[in-house]
Amino acid sequence: MDTRLKHLAEQLDAGLIARREFLRKAAVITGGTAAGLHALRGMAPAQAKTKLRVWLFKSFVTAGNDVVAKQVEAWGKEKNVEVEMDWATFGDREQKFVAAIEAGNPPDMAEMNIYGPMRYKAALRDVGKVATDLAKAKGGLLPFAERAMQSDGKFLGVGRYSMTTVFFIRKDIMEAKGLKVPKVYDPDVVEFAKKAQDPAKDLFGFGQTLNRSDDGDGFMSNILWDYGGGVWDKDGKPALGTSFLKQNTAALQFAVDTIKKHGIQPPGVMGWTDVSNNESYMAGKLVTTNNGASLYFAMVSKKHELAAKTLCVLTPGGPAGSFVGSSCYNWAVFQKSQKPELAEDLIRYLEDEKRFAEYMQVSVGQAGPVYKGRADNPYWKSDPNFDAMMQNILRSVNIGYPGPMTPAAAEVQGQKILTDMAGRVVVGGLSPEAALKEAHARIEEIHKIRGKA
Amino acid sequence: MRGGFPVEAAVQPRVRLEVTLRRVLGPDYRMGFLFVAPIVVLVLALVAYPFCYAVYLSMTRKYVGMAPVWVGFENYVRLTYDGFFQRAAINSFIFTFASVGIKLVLGMGMALVLTSKIRFRSFWTGVLLIPWVAPTVVSALNFLWIFDYSLGVLNYLLVNVFGVLNRGVGWLSEPNTAMSSVIGVNVWRGFPFFGISFLAGMKAIPGELYEAAAVDGATVAQRFRYVTIPGIRNIMMIVILLSTIWTFNDFAIIYILTKGGPGGATMVLPVLTYEIAFGAQRLGEAIAVALYMLPPLAFVIIVLSNYMRKGRIR
């Protein structure tokens, strides 16, 4: 009972106040309390819940997107946090980040690709505590991820998964023609493609664009490394048209020859975007192509007839070995965030092994490990095609290889200089050497400018 | 000391100023300022400030999330000698002049057809406006599919249906066909604007002029040359100039179809600006590229505004 009412009742019992006065005062107290409670109840929803702005990466693996969104929502409910989710995909994530950072209004946290921590380091918070805690609990980060997540000794990203590329082969055609899995591009892939293709039926042996795209740029990076060259030397200085000129010339010549000399690529390949090879492969017009696991996911999830006829193998190599560029999707927390501890809590929640396993399993090979512990998950033995994905991840190297991963290396990738270089030979009529020297000049300029930053 | 001469002496200059202001700016100048103030503030906030800030940023080394560092004209000097930028500038002019030229011819044809006595004229007018009404992104994505070598409808029609070619064409993969293709899409999208504007101009020409010309023995071509063209000259100039500005700034069509490829063959200045801003994340240099487009566009805008002013005076 309200103490004031109790006091009034005692006064009434003691005959200190009249019954009428008791009723009047009691009515005022109870009415006032009821009105107050009503007002408070009305105000309660108006009280702003703690809000967290989270930007997620919208991959082509839609089932994975659904899982992570569901998990973020569940965390919000559990912690009584209002989560404002937004999505950024391949085509618009950089634009969104740039606009938000420059406007001074970035989200609290975001899912970024491997270049994110390097590109936006001026706007990101050190997440060393959560990054090292999680790494320790999961057997440590794989070497490429360990390097990519750090800048100037600080962890700017918390590793999540690796989305690697593999070599897709039409197993049915390979078997029908009695061919073997190619190990190197030249001559294996060339011979394989020539024997397997049938241009008269619009079926081509190899589909790999050299046009301005992530696919084209990734292939060009890999092929330079395969031939013992690269864009940067081990000290992080430009080497495209100088110390690696000989190796790079051979690599570029090979890439161009796949289109101009060997005739193993579809005639329109220089006009392709990132999705073109996926569409062509699924339309049955390619025997082989390089692509991420999203192509396999698309076929499996749609129960496409080519899913069962597809073999994913290690990316072929060249005279110096077989190289694949790394990938490490990660969580980054922005400096402007007012709730970094909540963002870190959400990261820990999402990276919990049970929840990550749920995400990994629906991603059909796309959510590869960046932690040593996750590489041992039996899931990776559940489909023969996953083995190539796993092996490619384990041997992947970062941009800048054999030197360090630098902002200049990230910019060369961002500007698609390697595909521009290949395009200058394929359609611009330049010699490989001239194109390499032209691209080298652009890279020198970037190195000089980024060095001043 | 109060009253008398000193007070008058103090008041007199103010009165004189007031009289001068009323004479120069008009009797209601205070009210005028009040009415003009909102638009002045708006223009300063939304046009002048961003423009001045952009000019300032173009003279800095500005990376995402970092403070700008003043470098003077360094960005402009570097761009001037950059072969990639030079090619983009040349491509921009090729793209613009070819597109506007073809749109002019097609637009004129469209207007002439629609002024003649054809059946279902309103229907055809509506149909021809569809490309202009459709969102650019949707049109460009459709053309991306249409031009696809293996899966596109264009090659299918040319090879399998009409048998014009033995083998498909890589529309977006060769420099010449890629440039022609992006010009084609821009023309497809833009010519209805020319056509409808010319149509409106042609309808305003008095029929007596054509009758008089016919009586004087003018042929159809002569009537077009000496009656139609002078009658729509002002509209033609305005449409050409407006379209030149829009085409020079066109981004979506090229970005969606080729991203400036293959090998930079269709790289134009708006796409290069975007690539430097978001690919390289060098905001200062990207703005310098954008501002490089300013002199030719400013020239076109000045000519355009002169024409429009002339039209108003008449």
Interface residues (C-beta under 8 A of the other chain):
Chain A: E94 Q95 F97 V98 I101 E102 R119 Y120 K121 A122 A123 D202 L210 N211 R212 S213 P266 P267 G268 V269 M270 G271 W272 T273 S276 E279 S280 A283 K285 E411 G414 Q415 K416 T419 D420 A422 G423 R424 V425 V426 V427 G428 E438 R442 E445 I446 I449 K452 A453
Chain B: R61 Y63 V64 G65 M66 R78 G83 F84 L144 F147 D148 Y149 S150 L151 R167 G168 V169 G170 W171 L172 S173 E174 P175 A178 T258 K259 G260 G261 P262 G263 G264 A265 E275 I276 A277 F278 G279 A280 Q281 R282 L283
